[in-house]
């Protein structure tokens, strides 16, 4: 598994949310919040869980990934409510969504180091 590629895929979520805001498209918040619906989540809840459950940084990585998707779900809900400006603001610098993404990146990189991936 290329974890950097998986991180890049989760990083694309922001642009998808911005596109939904610009085009006033509804999203499926439950799907956005699903932690095993993306490349990284599939790995964390599959092969990663089988191979690295006792690596100290594994569970913090799972938790950080879940926190990111929880924030994405909140943004998707705002979009569906037609609160486009608020949804866009939720994706700005220093917001919980952005902080969750940064924390997830740090957690994945720590796991890569600890698990020697």
C-alpha positions in Angstrom: 0.0 0.0 0.0 1.3 3.4 -0.9 0.2 5.5 2.0 1.2 8.8 0.4 -1.1 8.0 -2.6 -3.9 7.2 -0.1 -3.3 10.5 1.6 -3.4 12.3 -1.7 -6.8 10.7 -2.5 -8.2 11.9 0.9 -6.7 15.3 0.1 -8.9 15.4 -3.1 -12.0 15.3 -0.9 -11.6 19.1 -0.2 -11.8 19.8 -4.0 -14.8 17.6 -4.3 -16.5 19.5 -1.5 -15.7 22.8 -3.1 -17.0 21.6 -6.4 -20.3 20.5 -4.8 -20.5 23.9 -3.2 -19.9 25.7 -6.5 -22.4 23.5 -8.4 -24.9 23.3 -5.6 -24.8 19.5 -5.7 -26.1 17.4 -2.8 -23.8 14.8 -1.3 -24.2 11.7 0.8 -23.0 12.8 4.2 -23.0 9.2 5.5 -20.8 8.1 2.7 -18.5 11.1 3.3 -18.2 10.2 6.9 -17.6 6.5 6.3 -14.1 5.6 7.4 -13.7 2.5 5.3 -15.0 4.0 2.1 -11.7 5.4 0.8 -8.3 3.9 -0.1 -6.7 4.7 3.3 -9.7 3.6 5.2 -9.9 0.3 3.4 -6.3 -0.3 4.2 -6.6 0.8 7.9 -9.6 -1.5 8.4 -8.2 -4.3 6.4 -4.6 -5.1 5.8 -3.3 -2.5 8.2 -5.4 -3.8 11.0 -4.3 -7.3 10.4 -0.6 -6.5 10.1 0.0 -3.6 12.5 -2.6 -3.6 15.3 0.2 -3.6 18.0 2.2 -0.8 16.4 1.9 2.1 18.9 0.9 4.7 16.2 -1.7 2.5 14.5 -4.8 3.3 16.6 -4.0 7.0 16.7 -3.8 6.9 12.9 -7.2 5.1 12.7 -8.6 7.8 15.1 -7.2 10.7 13.1 -8.6 9.3 9.9 -12.1 8.9 11.5 -11.9 12.4 12.9 -11.2 13.7 9.4 -14.1 11.9 7.9 -16.4 13.1 10.7 -15.5 16.7 9.7 -16.0 16.0 6.0 -19.5 14.6 6.9 -20.3 17.9 8.7 -19.3 19.9 5.6 -21.4 17.7 3.4 -24.4 18.2 5.7 -24.0 22.0 5.4 -23.8 21.7 1.6 -27.1 19.7 1.6 -28.7 22.4 3.8 -27.9 25.0 1.1 -25.5 26.7 3.5 -22.8 27.1 0.8 -20.9 30.0 2.3 -20.8 28.3 5.7 -19.7 25.0 4.1 -16.9 26.8 2.2 -15.8 28.6 5.4 -15.6 25.1 7.1 -12.9 24.2 4.6 -10.7 27.2 5.3 -7.3 27.5 7.0 -7.3 26.7 10.7 -10.8 25.1 10.7 -11.6 21.8 12.4 -11.7 20.1 9.0 -8.3 21.4 7.9 -6.8 20.7 11.3 -8.2 17.1 11.1 -6.6 16.6 7.7 -3.3 17.9 9.0 -3.5 15.6 12.0 -4.4 12.7 9.8 -1.4 13.3 7.6 0.9 13.5 10.6 -0.6 10.3 12.1 -0.1 8.4 8.8 3.5 9.5 8.5 4.2 8.4 12.1 2.6 5.0 11.3 4.8 4.7 8.2 7.9 5.4 10.3 6.9 3.1 13.2 5.8 0.2 10.9 8.7 0.8 8.6 6.5 1.2 5.5 
